[in-house]
Amino acid sequence: MSDAPGSAHGLSREDREAFSAALLRFFDELEPLLLGGFGEELPGSRAERLAQGTFPSNSQGPYPGRNALETVLFATLAGLDHARLLARALLHDDAAFSIATLARGAVEAYARAWWIREPDEDSAILVRWLSGLASELSTFDRLRPDAVLHEMRGRNTDAAAVLAGVIDDIEQLTGSRTPLKVSYTALAASLADQWKADGRVVYSDLSGVAHGESLGIHGFVTVDEDLSIYRVELSARWGLMATQWTLSATALVSREVLRILGRDIPQAHPCAVAHDAAANLLASARGRILHPDSASER
């Protein structure tokens, strides 16, 4: 393993520390805003309307709108957890391939929240939430048909029975017993489309590393011709991309979740200030890392 400051291609220790600190400042300001918005919905917010709404749904308890909101929250927090671990991993000189996989985990978790909260109609949110449940339960029932589900409400049930109830609820809401198709690859690519022209390329880059594909993992391997050895490291380009994509996904999804909660975050709020500082830092690093010749001329 190379020492980062001595590498011509690796992300420098200075950049690792700067990227990490900027992300963590933003995440530390963001998380309390997300956690504080559920359970005590602000009057007039969409969260309050969903949480207190009456919907033709029976399988998931008397307040399915609140349950759907909680799923959005937990998926967002899952993305934030991956993002925070990425920021901390940047401080380790030997963290390389895992940076891309942590970014992928963040994007995938955020994508679930993004997709569920997207429709303007509250009933459509319920349909998406229930369709996600149907997809999960179908897989669970197929792979582990005898397993018991231990629900948060304290009930023990089997996947097939819960799945049947979910399908019934979808029929009440849509008139059809066919859930919406859920493709987590498509969801992640759709979210990435929000900040890049072809989000499928972003997801392919990230998943290629997790799958050990040559075009993915070789981006972290260089050859030292003088010493005739392979060198594994987080390249400056990959470090910048993974950090930028993680920040973009976090900002996009958390902004929409906070909007549902009825929380207006002014530009002077510490969370907004921390986000802007991180975004400006990465924008500055982008020119230096991706276009070093132009940067040196200036």
N, C-alpha and C positions, 0 to 999 in steps of 0.2 A: 504494500500500500504506500502510495506516495505521500509526502508531506505537502499539503495543499499550496502553501506559498511558493514552493519550489517547482510547481508544475506550470507548464505553459498553457495547459488546457483546462485544468481543474478550477472549480469555483473557489476563489480565494477565501482565506480565513476572514478577511475584512468584510467581504460580501456576505459570507455565511452569517456572521454576527449581526450585520446591519439588517439583512432580510429577516432573520429570526426575531430580532427585537421589534421591528416595525409591525410584523404580523401579530406577535403576542400582545402588543399594546392595543391593537385593534380588537383582537378576540377578547381580551380582558374587559374592555368597555362594552362589547356587544352582548356577551352571554347574560349578564344580569337583566338587560332589556328584554331578551327573549324569555327568560325564566319568569320574569315578573308579569308577563302578559297573560298567562294562562291560569285559570282558576278564579281570577277576579277580573272578568272581562270589562273593559271600559264601556259605559253606557253609550249606546248609539253606534258601537263598532260592529263590524261584520262578525267578529268573534262572538260578541254577545248574541247576535241574531242566530248564528249557527248553534251556539251552545244551548240556547233556550228554545230552539225551533222544534216543531212537531213534524216528524217525517214518517211516512209509511214504512217503518223498518222495525223489526222485532228481534232479529237474531243477536244484536249486539247491545241490548239493554235499552232503557227508555230515552237515552239522550245520544243518538248516533252522531248528531252534528258535533257535539263536544268530543266524542271519540275520534271523529275524523280530524278535528283540530289538534288533538293530542298526538295523532300519528304524524301530522305535519310538524309539530313541535319536536317530537322525538327523532324524526328523520333529519331535521335541521340540526339538532344537537349532535346527532351521530356524525354529520358532515363536519361540524365545528370541532368535534373531538379528533377526527382524522387530521383536520387542518392544524390544530394546535400541536399534535404530535409531529407533524411535518416540520413546523417551525422549530420545535425543540431538537428534532433530528438533524437539522441543518448545522447545529453546533458541534456535531460529531464528525471529525474528519473522515471517518471510515464509513459514513452513511452515503450510499451511492444508489444502487438499484431501488432500494426501499423508498426513496423520495418520490419516484414516479408512482409507485403503488399506493402510497399514502395519498397522493393527489388524486389518483383514480378513486380510492375509497371515499374521499370527500365529495368528489363530483357525483358519484353514483348515489350517495345518501341524499345529497342536496336535490338531485334530480327527482327523487320520489316526492319530496315535499313540494317542489316546483310544479310537478304535474298535477298533484291532487288539488292544490289551491288555485289552479289556473282559471277554471270556468267562472263566468259571471253569475250563473244561476247556482243557488245553494244546493238544489237537488242534484245538479251535475257533479258537485263536489262529492256528495254522498255516493253517487254511482261510481265515480273513480275510486273512492276509498274502498267500497265494497268489491269492486272488480279486482283491486290489488289483493284483498283478502282471499277472494276466490282463487286467484292464481296461486297464492302461497298454500292455501289449504288443499288444493288439488294435488300439488306436488307432495305435500306432507302425507296425504292420504295414500298416494300411490307408492311412496317409498317406505312408509311406516304405518300400515293400516291398523295395527293393533296398539299403537301408542296412544297415551292419554294426554290431552291438553290440559295444562294447569293454568286456568285463566286468572287474570289480575283480580277479578271479582270473587275469587275463591271457589269457583265451580270447577269440577273435573268433567270434561266432555271428550268425545272422540271427534276427529277431524271430519269424518263423513257427515255426522249429524250437524255440525256447525256449518259445513259447506252447503248442505241442503237448505238451511235457514238463510244463508247469505244469498243463494240463488233465488229463493222466494222473495227476499227483500228487493233484489234487483228487478224482478218481474213487477213488483208493485210500483216501482219508480219509473220503469221504462216500458212495461208491457212485453218485454222479452226476457227469456231465461238465459240469454247469452251474455256473459260479462264482456266488458271491453277487453281487448287484447292488451296485455302488458308485456312490453319488451324493455328490459332494463338497459340494454344497449341503446335502443332508440331513445329512451328517456335521457340518458346521459349525453348522447349526441345532440338532442334537441336543446338541452340546457347550454351545452358548449356553443351552439349556434348563436347564442345571445351575445357572445363576445368575439367570435371568430367566424369567418365566412363559411367554413366547412367544419362543423363541430364533430362530424364523424371521424375526421382526420385526428382531431385532438384525442378523442376516445381511443382510436386505434393506436396512437402513439403510446398512451398510458397503459392500455391493456396488453400491448405487445411486450412490454417489460415484465408485467406480472406473469405472462404466459411463457416467458423465456424465449420468445421468438428472436431469431438472429438479428433482424432489422431493429428490434427494440434494445436488446442487451448490448449489442456491439457499440451502441452510442456511448457506453460507459467504459469501453475498453480501448486503450491506445497501446502502441508498441514503442518501446524504447529501443531504437535501433542500436545505439551505442552499447547498451548492456544486454541486448538480445532477450528482453523480458517483456511480458505483458504487464500493463499497469491499469488497475481498476480504480476508477474515481468518478465523482460527480462532476461532469463537465460544466463549465460556466454556462453554456447554452441550455443544457438540460435543467440545471439548477434554477436559472431565471424562468424558464417556461413553466416548470412545475409550481414554482412560487407564484407566478403571475396567474396561472389558471386557478390555483387554490384561492387566491384573493378575489378573483373575479367571480367565481362561483359563490363564495361566502357573501360577498356584497350584494349580488343580484338576488339571491334567495332570501337573505335576512331582511333586505329592504321590503320585499313583498310580504313576508311574514309579519313584520312590524306594521305594515299598512293594514293588514287584516285585523291586527290587534288594536288599531286606532291610535297608534303611537307615532306622533310626528317628531322626527328627529331634526332639529334645526342645524344649519351649517356650522354653528358655533359649538354644538354639543361635543363633548370629548370623544364620543364614538365616531362622529363624522370627521372630526379633526384627525383622529388616529388613522382612519381609513385613507383620507386624502394624503397624509404624510407617507403611508406605505405605498400608495399608488404613484406618487411623485418620485419616490425613491426608485421604484422598479422602472418607471419610465426613463429616468436618467441612466440607470444601469443598462437598459435595453440598447441604447445607442452605443454605449461603450463596449458591450459584450458582443452584440450581433454585427456591429459595423466598426470594428476597432481601427481600421485605417482612416475612416472619416473622423473618428473621435480624436485620433492622434494629430491629424492635420489642424484641428481647432486648438 
